[in-house]
Amino acid sequence: MTNEKEQFYMSLQPSEMAVFRAAATIFAGYITSGRVTDENENEMMRKSIKVAIKMANTIDKAIASDDEMTAGF
């Protein structure tokens, strides 16, 4: 029997990748500050993702990018 690892492939859209990077940075901050333990790792990871999504939604509402149409022209 060979010891082959199962390969995994994922393709994220640019906006998903941006949220992933933000969540990873937030999660790293939680780890560095000692807030992540073996017992709460999944919870803190989910919290990091929720915070990143909340930030992205707030930014999206606050800023209209060049390729977004604004109503009432």
PQR file with spaces between the fields and no chain letter, atoms N, CA, C, O and H, PARSE charges and radii, in Angstrom:
ATOM       1  N    MET     1       0.846   -1.182    0.000 -0.4000 1.5000
ATOM       2  CA   MET     1       0.000    0.000    0.000 -0.0000 2.0000
ATOM       3  C    MET     1       0.893    1.248    0.000  0.5500 1.7000
ATOM       4  O    MET     1       1.862    1.327    0.755 -0.5500 1.4000
ATOM       5  N    THR     2       0.561    2.198   -0.839 -0.4000 1.5000
ATOM       6  CA   THR     2       1.346    3.431   -0.900 -0.0000 2.0000
ATOM       7  C    THR     2       0.782    4.450    0.071  0.5500 1.7000
ATOM       8  O    THR     2      -0.376    4.365    0.479 -0.5500 1.4000
ATOM       9  H    THR     2      -0.226    2.134   -1.452  0.4000 1.0000
ATOM      10  N    ASN     3       1.595    5.393    0.426 -0.4000 1.5000
ATOM      11  CA   ASN     3       1.203    6.444    1.359 -0.0000 2.0000
ATOM      12  C    ASN     3       0.938    7.725    0.577  0.5500 1.7000
ATOM      13  O    ASN     3       1.608    8.736    0.789 -0.5500 1.4000
ATOM      14  H    ASN     3       2.536    5.462    0.094  0.4000 1.0000
ATOM      15  N    GLU     4      -0.036    7.682   -0.323 -0.4000 1.5000
ATOM      16  CA   GLU     4      -0.371    8.840   -1.136 -0.0000 2.0000
ATOM      17  C    GLU     4      -1.384    9.712   -0.396  0.5500 1.7000
ATOM      18  O    GLU     4      -2.350    9.222    0.187 -0.5500 1.4000
ATOM      19  H    GLU     4      -0.580    6.860   -0.495  0.4000 1.0000
ATOM      20  N    LYS     5      -1.134   11.000   -0.440 -0.4000 1.5000
ATOM      21  CA   LYS     5      -2.075   11.936    0.160 -0.0000 2.0000
ATOM      22  C    LYS     5      -3.147   12.292   -0.857  0.5500 1.7000
ATOM      23  O    LYS     5      -2.871   12.424   -2.050 -0.5500 1.4000
ATOM      24  H    LYS     5      -0.349   11.398   -0.914  0.4000 1.0000
ATOM      25  N    GLU     6      -4.350   12.444   -0.380 -0.4000 1.5000
ATOM      26  CA   GLU     6      -5.447   12.846   -1.242 -0.0000 2.0000
ATOM      27  C    GLU     6      -5.218   14.284   -1.686  0.5500 1.7000
ATOM      28  O    GLU     6      -4.901   15.150   -0.870 -0.5500 1.4000
ATOM      29  H    GLU     6      -4.574   12.337    0.588  0.4000 1.0000
ATOM      30  N    GLN     7      -5.379   14.534   -2.978 -0.4000 1.5000
ATOM      31  CA   GLN     7      -5.189   15.884   -3.490 -0.0000 2.0000
ATOM      32  C    GLN     7      -6.488   16.654   -3.373  0.5500 1.7000
ATOM      33  O    GLN     7      -7.577   16.099   -3.525 -0.5500 1.4000
ATOM      34  H    GLN     7      -5.636   13.831   -3.640  0.4000 1.0000
ATOM      35  N    PHE     8      -6.358   17.917   -3.105 -0.4000 1.5000
ATOM      36  CA   PHE     8      -7.509   18.794   -2.921 -0.0000 2.0000
ATOM      37  C    PHE     8      -7.315   20.015   -3.802  0.5500 1.7000
ATOM      38  O    PHE     8      -6.232   20.600   -3.826 -0.5500 1.4000
ATOM      39  H    PHE     8      -5.474   18.368   -2.981  0.4000 1.0000
ATOM      40  N    TYR     9      -8.345   20.400   -4.518 -0.4000 1.5000
ATOM      41  CA   TYR     9      -8.279   21.562   -5.389 -0.0000 2.0000
ATOM      42  C    TYR     9      -9.422   22.507   -5.059  0.5500 1.7000
ATOM      43  O    TYR     9     -10.564   22.088   -4.873 -0.5500 1.4000
ATOM      44  H    TYR     9      -9.225   19.925   -4.498  0.4000 1.0000
ATOM      45  N    MET    10      -9.095   23.783   -4.989 -0.4000 1.5000
ATOM      46  CA   MET    10     -10.108   24.794   -4.719 -0.0000 2.0000
ATOM      47  C    MET    10      -9.812   26.005   -5.588  0.5500 1.7000
ATOM      48  O    MET    10      -8.655   26.384   -5.771 -0.5500 1.4000
ATOM      49  H    MET    10      -8.167   24.124   -5.140  0.4000 1.0000
ATOM      50  N    SER    11     -10.850   26.601   -6.115 -0.4000 1.5000
ATOM      51  CA   SER    11     -10.699   27.801   -6.922 -0.0000 2.0000
ATOM      52  C    SER    11     -11.585   28.884   -6.327  0.5500 1.7000
ATOM      53  O    SER    11     -12.811   28.773   -6.354 -0.5500 1.4000
ATOM      54  H    SER    11     -11.790   26.293   -5.967  0.4000 1.0000
ATOM      55  N    LEU    12     -10.975   29.920   -5.796 -0.4000 1.5000
ATOM      56  CA   LEU    12     -11.723   31.016   -5.193 -0.0000 2.0000
ATOM      57  C    LEU    12     -11.780   32.201   -6.150  0.5500 1.7000
ATOM      58  O    LEU    12     -10.811   32.505   -6.846 -0.5500 1.4000
ATOM      59  H    LEU    12      -9.979   30.011   -5.774  0.4000 1.0000
ATOM      60  N    GLN    13     -12.919   32.855   -6.172 -0.4000 1.5000
ATOM      61  CA   GLN    13     -13.074   34.080   -6.941 -0.0000 2.0000
ATOM      62  C    GLN    13     -12.275   35.193   -6.253  0.5500 1.7000
ATOM      63  O    GLN    13     -11.979   35.086   -5.063 -0.5500 1.4000
ATOM      64  H    GLN    13     -13.707   32.609   -5.608  0.4000 1.0000
ATOM      65  N    PRO    14     -11.923   36.256   -6.981 -0.5600 1.5000
ATOM      66  CA   PRO    14     -11.130   37.328   -6.375  0.2800 2.0000
ATOM      67  C    PRO    14     -11.730   37.900   -5.082  0.5500 1.7000
ATOM      68  O    PRO    14     -10.998   38.166   -4.129 -0.5500 1.4000
ATOM      69  N    SER    15     -13.041   38.087   -5.044 -0.4000 1.5000
ATOM      70  CA   SER    15     -13.663   38.627   -3.827 -0.0000 2.0000
ATOM      71  C    SER    15     -13.580   37.622   -2.681  0.5500 1.7000
ATOM      72  O    SER    15     -13.393   38.008   -1.527 -0.5500 1.4000
ATOM      73  H    SER    15     -13.636   37.871   -5.818  0.4000 1.0000
ATOM      74  N    GLU    16     -13.718   36.330   -2.998 -0.4000 1.5000
ATOM      75  CA   GLU    16     -13.581   35.296   -1.971 -0.0000 2.0000
ATOM      76  C    GLU    16     -12.151   35.237   -1.450  0.5500 1.7000
ATOM      77  O    GLU    16     -11.926   35.051   -0.254 -0.5500 1.4000
ATOM      78  H    GLU    16     -13.870   36.017   -3.935  0.4000 1.0000
ATOM      79  N    MET    17     -11.192   35.395   -2.350 -0.4000 1.5000
ATOM      80  CA   MET    17      -9.793   35.378   -1.949 -0.0000 2.0000
ATOM      81  C    MET    17      -9.479   36.571   -1.042  0.5500 1.7000
ATOM      82  O    MET    17      -8.712   36.441   -0.087 -0.5500 1.4000
ATOM      83  H    MET    17     -11.375   35.546   -3.321  0.4000 1.0000
ATOM      84  N    ALA    18     -10.065   37.721   -1.336 -0.4000 1.5000
ATOM      85  CA   ALA    18      -9.848   38.900   -0.499 -0.0000 2.0000
ATOM      86  C    ALA    18     -10.390   38.670    0.911  0.5500 1.7000
ATOM      87  O    ALA    18      -9.737   39.016    1.896 -0.5500 1.4000
ATOM      88  H    ALA    18     -10.688   37.826   -2.112  0.4000 1.0000
ATOM      89  N    VAL    19     -11.583   38.087    1.005 -0.4000 1.5000
ATOM      90  CA   VAL    19     -12.168   37.796    2.320 -0.0000 2.0000
ATOM      91  C    VAL    19     -11.343   36.730    3.033  0.5500 1.7000
ATOM      92  O    VAL    19     -11.132   36.818    4.243 -0.5500 1.4000
ATOM      93  H    VAL    19     -12.114   37.807    0.205  0.4000 1.0000
ATOM      94  N    PHE    20     -10.871   35.716    2.290 -0.4000 1.5000
ATOM      95  CA   PHE    20     -10.019   34.681    2.878 -0.0000 2.0000
ATOM      96  C    PHE    20      -8.765   35.294    3.486  0.5500 1.7000
ATOM      97  O    PHE    20      -8.395   34.972    4.615 -0.5500 1.4000
ATOM      98  H    PHE    20     -11.043   35.644    1.308  0.4000 1.0000
ATOM      99  N    ARG    21      -8.118   36.170    2.745 -0.4000 1.5000
ATOM     100  CA   ARG    21      -6.879   36.802    3.242 -0.0000 2.0000
ATOM     101  C    ARG    21      -7.154   37.633    4.492  0.5500 1.7000
ATOM     102  O    ARG    21      -6.381   37.593    5.450 -0.5500 1.4000
ATOM     103  H    ARG    21      -8.419   36.432    1.828  0.4000 1.0000
ATOM     104  N    ALA    22      -8.245   38.381    4.483 -0.4000 1.5000
ATOM     105  CA   ALA    22      -8.588   39.171    5.663 -0.0000 2.0000
ATOM     106  C    ALA    22      -8.878   38.264    6.854  0.5500 1.7000
ATOM     107  O    ALA    22      -8.417   38.531    7.964 -0.5500 1.4000
ATOM     108  H    ALA    22      -8.873   38.413    3.705  0.4000 1.0000
ATOM     109  N    ALA    23      -9.641   37.191    6.629 -0.4000 1.5000
ATOM     110  CA   ALA    23      -9.963   36.260    7.710 -0.0000 2.0000
ATOM     111  C    ALA    23      -8.705   35.594    8.246  0.5500 1.7000
ATOM     112  O    ALA    23      -8.570   35.405    9.455 -0.5500 1.4000
ATOM     113  H    ALA    23     -10.016   36.975    5.727  0.4000 1.0000
ATOM     114  N    ALA    24      -7.782   35.236    7.356 -0.4000 1.5000
ATOM     115  CA   ALA    24      -6.528   34.616    7.789 -0.0000 2.0000
ATOM     116  C    ALA    24      -5.710   35.581    8.639  0.5500 1.7000
ATOM     117  O    ALA    24      -5.101   35.178    9.629 -0.5500 1.4000
ATOM     118  H    ALA    24      -7.892   35.389    6.374  0.4000 1.0000
ATOM     119  N    THR    25      -5.696   36.842    8.256 -0.4000 1.5000
ATOM     120  CA   THR    25      -4.975   37.853    9.035 -0.0000 2.0000
ATOM     121  C    THR    25      -5.609   38.043   10.407  0.5500 1.7000
ATOM     122  O    THR    25      -4.908   38.135   11.415 -0.5500 1.4000
ATOM     123  H    THR    25      -6.191   37.170    7.452  0.4000 1.0000
ATOM     124  N    ILE    26      -6.932   38.100   10.442 -0.4000 1.5000
ATOM     125  CA   ILE    26      -7.649   38.239   11.711 -0.0000 2.0000
ATOM     126  C    ILE    26      -7.392   37.030   12.593  0.5500 1.7000
ATOM     127  O    ILE    26      -7.117   37.176   13.784 -0.5500 1.4000
ATOM     128  H    ILE    26      -7.501   38.025    9.623  0.4000 1.0000
ATOM     129  N    PHE    27      -7.480   35.837   12.015 -0.4000 1.5000
ATOM     130  CA   PHE    27      -7.246   34.593   12.757 -0.0000 2.0000
ATOM     131  C    PHE    27      -5.822   34.556   13.302  0.5500 1.7000
ATOM     132  O    PHE    27      -5.598   34.151   14.442 -0.5500 1.4000
ATOM     133  H    PHE    27      -7.703   35.719   11.048  0.4000 1.0000
ATOM     134  N    ALA    28      -4.867   34.979   12.489 -0.4000 1.5000
ATOM     135  CA   ALA    28      -3.471   35.031   12.946 -0.0000 2.0000
ATOM     136  C    ALA    28      -3.321   35.975   14.141  0.5500 1.7000
ATOM     137  O    ALA    28      -2.549   35.709   15.062 -0.5500 1.4000
ATOM     138  H    ALA    28      -5.049   35.309   11.563  0.4000 1.0000
ATOM     139  N    GLY    29      -4.065   37.071   14.110 -0.4000 1.5000
ATOM     140  CA   GLY    29      -4.037   37.992   15.246 -0.0000 2.0000
ATOM     141  C    GLY    29      -4.586   37.353   16.507  0.5500 1.7000
ATOM     142  O    GLY    29      -4.041   37.540   17.595 -0.5500 1.4000
ATOM     143  H    GLY    29      -4.691   37.287   13.361  0.4000 1.0000
ATOM     144  N    TYR    30      -5.665   36.600   16.361 -0.4000 1.5000
ATOM     145  CA   TYR    30      -6.215   35.881   17.510 -0.0000 2.0000
ATOM     146  C    TYR    30      -5.212   34.856   18.042  0.5500 1.7000
ATOM     147  O    TYR    30      -5.054   34.707   19.254 -0.5500 1.4000
ATOM     148  H    TYR    30      -6.108   36.448   15.478  0.4000 1.0000
ATOM     149  N    ILE    31      -4.540   34.156   17.134 -0.4000 1.5000
ATOM     150  CA   ILE    31      -3.543   33.172   17.558 -0.0000 2.0000
ATOM     151  C    ILE    31      -2.402   33.867   18.295  0.5500 1.7000
ATOM     152  O    ILE    31      -1.997   33.433   19.373 -0.5500 1.4000
ATOM     153  H    ILE    31      -4.668   34.277   16.150  0.4000 1.0000
ATOM     154  N    THR    32      -1.891   34.937   17.714 -0.4000 1.5000
ATOM     155  CA   THR    32      -0.775   35.671   18.316 -0.0000 2.0000
ATOM     156  C    THR    32      -1.117   36.216   19.698  0.5500 1.7000
ATOM     157  O    THR    32      -0.267   36.257   20.588 -0.5500 1.4000
ATOM     158  H    THR    32      -2.220   35.290   16.838  0.4000 1.0000
ATOM     159  N    SER    33      -2.361   36.629   19.865 -0.4000 1.5000
ATOM     160  CA   SER    33      -2.776   37.191   21.151 -0.0000 2.0000
ATOM     161  C    SER    33      -3.110   36.115   22.184  0.5500 1.7000
ATOM     162  O    SER    33      -3.442   36.427   23.328 -0.5500 1.4000
ATOM     163  H    SER    33      -3.051   36.596   19.142  0.4000 1.0000
ATOM     164  N    GLY    34      -3.021   34.852   21.779 -0.4000 1.5000
ATOM     165  CA   GLY    34      -3.280   33.756   22.713 -0.0000 2.0000
ATOM     166  C    GLY    34      -4.741   33.415   22.903  0.5500 1.7000
ATOM     167  O    GLY    34      -5.089   32.678   23.825 -0.5500 1.4000
ATOM     168  H    GLY    34      -2.752   34.598   20.850  0.4000 1.0000
ATOM     169  N    ARG    35      -5.602   33.936   22.048 -0.4000 1.5000
ATOM     170  CA   ARG    35      -7.044   33.695   22.201 -0.0000 2.0000
ATOM     171  C    ARG    35      -7.515   32.389   21.574  0.5500 1.7000
ATOM     172  O    ARG    35      -8.652   31.974   21.799 -0.5500 1.4000
ATOM     173  H    ARG    35      -5.319   34.535   21.298  0.4000 1.0000
ATOM     174  N    VAL    36      -6.655   31.731   20.789 -0.4000 1.5000
ATOM     175  CA   VAL    36      -7.032   30.474   20.128 -0.0000 2.0000
ATOM     176  C    VAL    36      -6.424   29.306   20.895  0.5500 1.7000
ATOM     177  O    VAL    36      -5.221   29.265   21.150 -0.5500 1.4000
ATOM     178  H    VAL    36      -5.731   32.068   20.607  0.4000 1.0000
ATOM     179  N    THR    37      -7.290   28.354   21.256 -0.4000 1.5000
ATOM     180  CA   THR    37      -6.852   27.131   21.912 -0.0000 2.0000
ATOM     181  C    THR    37      -7.290   25.940   21.072  0.5500 1.7000
ATOM     182  O    THR    37      -8.037   26.101   20.108 -0.5500 1.4000
ATOM     183  H    THR    37      -8.267   28.387   21.049  0.4000 1.0000
ATOM     184  N    ASP    38      -6.832   24.754   21.430 -0.4000 1.5000
ATOM     185  CA   ASP    38      -7.289   23.563   20.717 -0.0000 2.0000
ATOM     186  C    ASP    38      -8.805   23.414   20.825  0.5500 1.7000
ATOM     187  O    ASP    38      -9.460   22.941   19.896 -0.5500 1.4000
ATOM     188  H    ASP    38      -6.225   24.624   22.213  0.4000 1.0000
ATOM     189  N    GLU    39      -9.345   23.817   21.950 -0.4000 1.5000
ATOM     190  CA   GLU    39     -10.779   23.657   22.195 -0.0000 2.0000
ATOM     191  C    GLU    39     -11.635   24.643   21.406  0.5500 1.7000
ATOM     192  O    GLU    39     -12.757   24.307   21.028 -0.5500 1.4000
ATOM     193  H    GLU    39      -8.813   24.201   22.705  0.4000 1.0000
ATOM     194  N    ASN    40     -11.133   25.858   21.147 -0.4000 1.5000
ATOM     195  CA   ASN    40     -11.960   26.865   20.478 -0.0000 2.0000
ATOM     196  C    ASN    40     -11.462   27.240   19.080  0.5500 1.7000
ATOM     197  O    ASN    40     -11.903   28.239   18.510 -0.5500 1.4000
ATOM     198  H    ASN    40     -10.222   26.131   21.455  0.4000 1.0000
ATOM     199  N    GLU    41     -10.556   26.449   18.534 -0.4000 1.5000
ATOM     200  CA   GLU    41      -9.965   26.787   17.236 -0.0000 2.0000
ATOM     201  C    GLU    41     -11.019   26.965   16.142  0.5500 1.7000
ATOM     202  O    GLU    41     -10.988   27.957   15.414 -0.5500 1.4000
ATOM     203  H    GLU    41     -10.198   25.637   18.996  0.4000 1.0000
ATOM     204  N    ASN    42     -11.945   26.023   16.018 -0.4000 1.5000
ATOM     205  CA   ASN    42     -12.982   26.133   14.982 -0.0000 2.0000
ATOM     206  C    ASN    42     -13.879   27.340   15.211  0.5500 1.7000
ATOM     207  O    ASN    42     -14.245   28.036   14.264 -0.5500 1.4000
ATOM     208  H    ASN    42     -11.970   25.217   16.610  0.4000 1.0000
ATOM     209  N    GLU    43     -14.228   27.585   16.454 -0.4000 1.5000
ATOM     210  CA   GLU    43     -15.061   28.744   16.786 -0.0000 2.0000
ATOM     211  C    GLU    43     -14.352   30.050   16.422  0.5500 1.7000
ATOM     212  O    GLU    43     -14.967   30.954   15.856 -0.5500 1.4000
ATOM     213  H    GLU    43     -13.931   27.020   17.223  0.4000 1.0000
ATOM     214  N    MET    44     -13.074   30.149   16.741 -0.4000 1.5000
ATOM     215  CA   MET    44     -12.322   31.370   16.453 -0.0000 2.0000
ATOM     216  C    MET    44     -12.103   31.538   14.944  0.5500 1.7000
ATOM     217  O    MET    44     -12.076   32.661   14.440 -0.5500 1.4000
ATOM     218  H    MET    44     -12.574   29.415   17.201  0.4000 1.0000
ATOM     219  N    MET    45     -11.948   30.428   14.232 -0.4000 1.5000
ATOM     220  CA   MET    45     -11.827   30.500   12.782 -0.0000 2.0000
ATOM     221  C    MET    45     -13.123   31.033   12.185  0.5500 1.7000
ATOM     222  O    MET    45     -13.096   31.919   11.331 -0.5500 1.4000
ATOM     223  H    MET    45     -11.970   29.516   14.642  0.4000 1.0000
ATOM     224  N    ARG    46     -14.260   30.497   12.631 -0.4000 1.5000
ATOM     225  CA   ARG    46     -15.556   30.992   12.143 -0.0000 2.0000
ATOM     226  C    ARG    46     -15.745   32.466   12.495  0.5500 1.7000
ATOM     227  O    ARG    46     -16.271   33.235   11.690 -0.5500 1.4000
ATOM     228  H    ARG    46     -14.282   29.777   13.325  0.4000 1.0000
ATOM     229  N    LYS    47     -15.320   32.860   13.690 -0.4000 1.5000
ATOM     230  CA   LYS    47     -15.432   34.261   14.101 -0.0000 2.0000
ATOM     231  C    LYS    47     -14.587   35.146   13.186  0.5500 1.7000
ATOM     232  O    LYS    47     -15.024   36.230   12.798 -0.5500 1.4000
ATOM     233  H    LYS    47     -14.893   32.235   14.344  0.4000 1.0000
ATOM     234  N    SER    48     -13.398   34.699   12.845 -0.4000 1.5000
ATOM     235  CA   SER    48     -12.523   35.459   11.955 -0.0000 2.0000
ATOM     236  C    SER    48     -13.174   35.659   10.593  0.5500 1.7000
ATOM     237  O    SER    48     -13.107   36.747   10.021 -0.5500 1.4000
ATOM     238  H    SER    48     -13.043   33.819   13.160  0.4000 1.0000
ATOM     239  N    ILE    49     -13.802   34.611   10.078 -0.4000 1.5000
ATOM     240  CA   ILE    49     -14.479   34.685    8.780 -0.0000 2.0000
ATOM     241  C    ILE    49     -15.658   35.648    8.860  0.5500 1.7000
ATOM     242  O    ILE    49     -15.852   36.466    7.960 -0.5500 1.4000
ATOM     243  H    ILE    49     -13.857   33.727   10.543  0.4000 1.0000
ATOM     244  N    LYS    50     -16.449   35.557    9.934 -0.4000 1.5000
ATOM     245  CA   LYS    50     -17.598   36.452   10.097 -0.0000 2.0000
ATOM     246  C    LYS    50     -17.155   37.910   10.162  0.5500 1.7000
ATOM     247  O    LYS    50     -17.785   38.779    9.559 -0.5500 1.4000
ATOM     248  H    LYS    50     -16.292   34.893   10.664  0.4000 1.0000
ATOM     249  N    VAL    51     -16.079   38.179   10.888 -0.4000 1.5000
ATOM     250  CA   VAL    51     -15.569   39.552   10.991 -0.0000 2.0000
ATOM     251  C    VAL    51     -15.093   40.039    9.621  0.5500 1.7000
ATOM     252  O    VAL    51     -15.364   41.179    9.245 -0.5500 1.4000
ATOM     253  H    VAL    51     -15.567   37.473   11.378  0.4000 1.0000
ATOM     254  N    ALA    52     -14.393   39.196    8.880 -0.4000 1.5000
ATOM     255  CA   ALA    52     -13.902   39.573    7.552 -0.0000 2.0000
ATOM     256  C    ALA    52     -15.071   39.869    6.605  0.5500 1.7000
ATOM     257  O    ALA    52     -15.024   40.834    5.842 -0.5500 1.4000
ATOM     258  H    ALA    52     -14.172   38.270    9.186  0.4000 1.0000
ATOM     259  N    ILE    53     -16.113   39.042    6.654 -0.4000 1.5000
ATOM     260  CA   ILE    53     -17.289   39.267    5.805 -0.0000 2.0000
ATOM     261  C    ILE    53     -17.993   40.558    6.203  0.5500 1.7000
ATOM     262  O    ILE    53     -18.415   41.329    5.341 -0.5500 1.4000
ATOM     263  H    ILE    53     -16.151   38.258    7.273  0.4000 1.0000
ATOM     264  N    LYS    54     -18.121   40.796    7.505 -0.4000 1.5000
ATOM     265  CA   LYS    54     -18.751   42.023    7.983 -0.0000 2.0000
ATOM     266  C    LYS    54     -17.969   43.245    7.505  0.5500 1.7000
ATOM     267  O    LYS    54     -18.557   44.243    7.086 -0.5500 1.4000
ATOM     268  H    LYS    54     -17.778   40.170    8.205  0.4000 1.0000
ATOM     269  N    MET    55     -16.654   43.161    7.570 -0.4000 1.5000
ATOM     270  CA   MET    55     -15.817   44.258    7.086 -0.0000 2.0000
ATOM     271  C    MET    55     -16.015   44.473    5.588  0.5500 1.7000
ATOM     272  O    MET    55     -16.151   45.608    5.132 -0.5500 1.4000
ATOM     273  H    MET    55     -16.177   42.350    7.910  0.4000 1.0000
ATOM     274  N    ALA    56     -16.032   43.373    4.819 -0.4000 1.5000
ATOM     275  CA   ALA    56     -16.202   43.480    3.365 -0.0000 2.0000
ATOM     276  C    ALA    56     -17.553   44.100    3.025  0.5500 1.7000
ATOM     277  O    ALA    56     -17.634   44.949    2.137 -0.5500 1.4000
ATOM     278  H    ALA    56     -15.922   42.451    5.189  0.4000 1.0000
ATOM     279  N    ASN    57     -18.609   43.690    3.715 -0.4000 1.5000
ATOM     280  CA   ASN    57     -19.940   44.263    3.467 -0.0000 2.0000
ATOM     281  C    ASN    57     -19.976   45.737    3.814  0.5500 1.7000
ATOM     282  O    ASN    57     -20.575   46.529    3.087 -0.5500 1.4000
ATOM     283  H    ASN    57     -18.542   43.000    4.436  0.4000 1.0000
ATOM     284  N    THR    58     -19.349   46.116    4.906 -0.4000 1.5000
ATOM     285  CA   THR    58     -19.303   47.522    5.311 -0.0000 2.0000
ATOM     286  C    THR    58     -18.561   48.352    4.275  0.5500 1.7000
ATOM     287  O    THR    58     -18.995   49.446    3.914 -0.5500 1.4000
ATOM     288  H    THR    58     -18.863   45.473    5.497  0.4000 1.0000
ATOM     289  N    ILE    59     -17.444   47.826    3.803 -0.4000 1.5000
ATOM     290  CA   ILE    59     -16.669   48.527    2.772 -0.0000 2.0000
ATOM     291  C    ILE    59     -17.472   48.640    1.483  0.5500 1.7000
ATOM     292  O    ILE    59     -17.484   49.694    0.848 -0.5500 1.4000
ATOM     293  H    ILE    59     -17.091   46.938    4.096  0.4000 1.0000
ATOM     294  N    ASP    60     -18.146   47.554    1.093 -0.4000 1.5000
ATOM     295  CA   ASP    60     -18.930   47.547   -0.140 -0.0000 2.0000
ATOM     296  C    ASP    60     -20.041   48.588   -0.095  0.5500 1.7000
ATOM     297  O    ASP    60     -20.335   49.229   -1.104 -0.5500 1.4000
ATOM     298  H    ASP    60     -18.136   46.697    1.609  0.4000 1.0000
ATOM     299  N    LYS    61     -20.658   48.759    1.067 -0.4000 1.5000
ATOM     300  CA   LYS    61     -21.730   49.747    1.213 -0.0000 2.0000
ATOM     301  C    LYS    61     -21.183   51.174    1.244  0.5500 1.7000
ATOM     302  O    LYS    61     -21.868   52.107    0.823 -0.5500 1.4000
ATOM     303  H    LYS    61     -20.419   48.239    1.887  0.4000 1.0000
ATOM     304  N    ALA    62     -19.960   51.350    1.736 -0.4000 1.5000
ATOM     305  CA   ALA    62     -19.397   52.687    1.910 -0.0000 2.0000
ATOM     306  C    ALA    62     -18.731   53.228    0.649  0.5500 1.7000
ATOM     307  O    ALA    62     -18.614   54.441    0.478 -0.5500 1.4000
ATOM     308  H    ALA    62     -19.404   50.592    2.078  0.4000 1.0000
ATOM     309  N    ILE    63     -18.296   52.331   -0.232 -0.4000 1.5000
ATOM     310  CA   ILE    63     -17.515   52.759   -1.394 -0.0000 2.0000
ATOM     311  C    ILE    63     -18.117   52.188   -2.661  0.5500 1.7000
ATOM     312  O    ILE    63     -18.388   50.989   -2.741 -0.5500 1.4000
ATOM     313  H    ILE    63     -18.391   51.345   -0.093  0.4000 1.0000
ATOM     314  N    ALA    64     -18.330   53.047   -3.660 -0.4000 1.5000
ATOM     315  CA   ALA    64     -18.759   52.592   -4.978 -0.0000 2.0000
ATOM     316  C    ALA    64     -17.516   52.529   -5.858  0.5500 1.7000
ATOM     317  O    ALA    64     -16.877   53.552   -6.105 -0.5500 1.4000
ATOM     318  H    ALA    64     -18.110   54.020   -3.595  0.4000 1.0000
ATOM     319  N    SER    65     -17.174   51.344   -6.328 -0.4000 1.5000
ATOM     320  CA   SER    65     -15.988   51.206   -7.162 -0.0000 2.0000
ATOM     321  C    SER    65     -16.269   51.708   -8.565  0.5500 1.7000
ATOM     322  O    SER    65     -17.410   52.012   -8.915 -0.5500 1.4000
ATOM     323  H    SER    65     -17.694   50.514   -6.128  0.4000 1.0000
ATOM     324  N    ASP    66     -15.214   51.791   -9.364 -0.4000 1.5000
ATOM     325  CA   ASP    66     -15.322   52.339  -10.712 -0.0000 2.0000
ATOM     326  C    ASP    66     -16.294   51.569  -11.595  0.5500 1.7000
ATOM     327  O    ASP    66     -16.925   52.162  -12.471 -0.5500 1.4000
ATOM     328  H    ASP    66     -14.288   51.545   -9.080  0.4000 1.0000
ATOM     329  N    ASP    67     -16.430   50.249  -11.383 -0.4000 1.5000
ATOM     330  CA   ASP    67     -17.292   49.467  -12.261 -0.0000 2.0000
ATOM     331  C    ASP    67     -18.699   49.272  -11.720  0.5500 1.7000
ATOM     332  O    ASP    67     -19.476   48.502  -12.284 -0.5500 1.4000
ATOM     333  H    ASP    67     -15.918   49.768  -10.672  0.4000 1.0000
ATOM     334  N    GLU    68     -19.036   49.956  -10.637 -0.4000 1.5000
ATOM     335  CA   GLU    68     -20.387   49.885  -10.086 -0.0000 2.0000
ATOM     336  C    GLU    68     -21.179   51.094  -10.526  0.5500 1.7000
ATOM     337  O    GLU    68     -20.678   52.218  -10.513 -0.5500 1.4000
ATOM     338  H    GLU    68     -18.404   50.581  -10.178  0.4000 1.0000
ATOM     339  N    MET    69     -22.416   50.859  -10.914 -0.4000 1.5000
ATOM     340  CA   MET    69     -23.292   51.952  -11.318 -0.0000 2.0000
ATOM     341  C    MET    69     -23.960   52.520  -10.068  0.5500 1.7000
ATOM     342  O    MET    69     -24.324   51.771   -9.161 -0.5500 1.4000
ATOM     343  H    MET    69     -22.823   49.946  -10.924  0.4000 1.0000
ATOM     344  N    THR    70     -24.117   53.821  -10.021 -0.4000 1.5000
ATOM     345  CA   THR    70     -24.843   54.432   -8.920 -0.0000 2.0000
ATOM     346  C    THR    70     -26.216   54.859   -9.419  0.5500 1.7000
ATOM     347  O    THR    70     -26.361   55.300  -10.559 -0.5500 1.4000
ATOM     348  H    THR    70     -23.822   54.429  -10.758  0.4000 1.0000
ATOM     349  N    ALA    71     -27.207   54.727   -8.573 -0.4000 1.5000
ATOM     350  CA   ALA    71     -28.571   55.082   -8.940 -0.0000 2.0000
ATOM     351  C    ALA    71     -28.747   56.589   -8.942  0.5500 1.7000
ATOM     352  O    ALA    71     -28.054   57.315   -8.229 -0.5500 1.4000
ATOM     353  H    ALA    71     -27.089   54.369   -7.646  0.4000 1.0000
ATOM     354  N    GLY    72     -29.667   57.035   -9.741 -0.4000 1.5000
ATOM     355  CA   GLY    72     -30.031   58.449   -9.748 -0.0000 2.0000
ATOM     356  C    GLY    72     -29.069   59.349  -10.452  0.5500 1.7000
ATOM     357  O    GLY    72     -28.786   60.439   -9.955 -0.5500 1.4000
ATOM     358  H    GLY    72     -30.230   56.445  -10.320  0.4000 1.0000
ATOM     359  N    PHE    73     -28.547   58.948  -11.592 -0.4000 1.5000
ATOM     360  CA   PHE    73     -27.647   59.814  -12.326 -0.0000 2.0000
ATOM     361  C    PHE    73     -28.471   60.773  -13.098  0.5500 1.7000
ATOM     362  O    PHE    73     -27.930   61.621  -13.808 -0.5500 1.4000
ATOM     363  H    PHE    73     -28.777   58.062  -11.996  0.4000 1.0000
